[in-house]
Amino acid sequence: MLIAEFVIDHPVFGESLHRVPDIEIEWEDTYNQPDGPSQVIVWIAADDFTAVESAIADDEAVKNPTILVDFGDRRLYRVDLTDYGRQSLIMPELFEVGGVLKEGIGTNDGWWFQARFPDRAAFEHVYEFCQEQDMAFEFKRLFEQGAVNPGRSSAASMLTEEQREALLTAWNHGFFEVPRKTTLVELADELEISDSAVSQRIRRAHQKICDYEFGDGGSPIERGGESPAMTVTR
C-alpha cells in the first residue's frame, strides 16, 4: 500500500478558501447519494463566519449550508453539492481504484490530501482525473505504508508546511516547556494568523506524528525525482 500527499485547487469551498484569510477546513465525510443530494461534512475554523457564509453563498460547488455544531471559532457544517461540485469529487475515483482518503485539509493554499492507494497506477488515475477537471495539482510525497520507521525526520515530513511551521515556532518559543514561555496569542502574532488556527495546526501536527509513531507508519519512497505524471501543473 502507498500513501500519497498532494495539493489540488479543488472547487468545493473554493470561494471560502480564496476569500477568507486564515481559514482552515477539515474534511469529515462525504455522502454520495444516488437518489438524493450529495453532501459533504466539514469542520471550519475561521475568525469571520459572516465572510465564510457569504463565500459559501457565492460558491458554484456547494449550497444549503447547515451548522451542526458551533464552538464559536470552529463549526461543523453540512453542505449539499451542486452538479458542478459533485462531478469534481475525487472520492468516487479513489473508490474505483481501491483507494481511501485518510485526511483532507483546506487552507488558502488549496486542498491538501493524504490518501492510501493499492499501487502507483491507482494514484496516477486520480492525478489524471484532476487533470481532466482542470484542477491544478501539486504532488508532495509518496510513502510506503507499514515500512520500517526510519526516524523522526520522516515523521516530520508527513506534516503540511503550515503545520511544520506552527510546530517549529511553538517549540522554538518554549510553548511545550513547563512552565510555558509563550502563549497561543503570542504565537499567533508571530505567525500572523489567528490563535485558533495556531491551535488547530499544532493539534493536527501532534496527531500525525502520533499516528506515524504508534499507528501504521510509513517511510518515504526514494524515487529520484518526480515522474511526468507527478509534475506540478497550473
C-alpha positions, 0 to 999 in steps of 0.5 A: 500500500502507498500513501500519497500527499498532494495539493489540488485547487479543488472547487468545493469551498473554493470561494471560502478558501480564496476569500477568507484569510486564515481559514482552515477546513477539515474534511469529515465525510462525504455522502454520495447519494444516488437518489438524493443530494450529495453532501459533504461534512466539514469542520471550519475554523475561521475568525469571520463566519459572516465572510465564510457564509457569504463565500459559501453563498457565492460558491458554484460547488456547494449550497444549503449550508447547515451548522451542526455544531458551533464552538464559536471559532470552529463549526461543523457544517453540512453542505449539499453539492451542486452538479458542478461540485459533485462531478469534481469529487475525487472520492468516487475515483479513489473508490474505483481504484481501491483507494481511501482518503485518510485526511483532507485539509483546506487552507488558502493554499488549496486542498491538501490530501493524504490518501492510501492507494493499492499501487502507483497506477491507482494514484496516477488515475486520480492525478489524471482525473484532476487533470481532466477537471482542470484542477491544478495539482501539486504532488508532495510525497509518496510513502510506503505504508507499514515500512520500517520507521526510519526516524523522526525526520520522516515523521516530520515530513508527513506534516503540511508546511503550515503545520511544520511551521506552527510546530517549529515556532511553538517549540522554538518559543518554549510553548511545550516547556513547563512552565510555558514561555509563550502563549497561543496569542503570542504565537499567533502574532508571530505567525500572523494568523489567528490563535485558533488556527495556531491551535488547530495546526499544532493539534493536527501536527501532534496527531500525525506524528502520533499516528506515524509513531504508534499507528501504521507508519510509513517511510518515504519512497526514494524515487529520484525525482518526480515522474511526468505524471507527478509534475506540478501543473497550473 
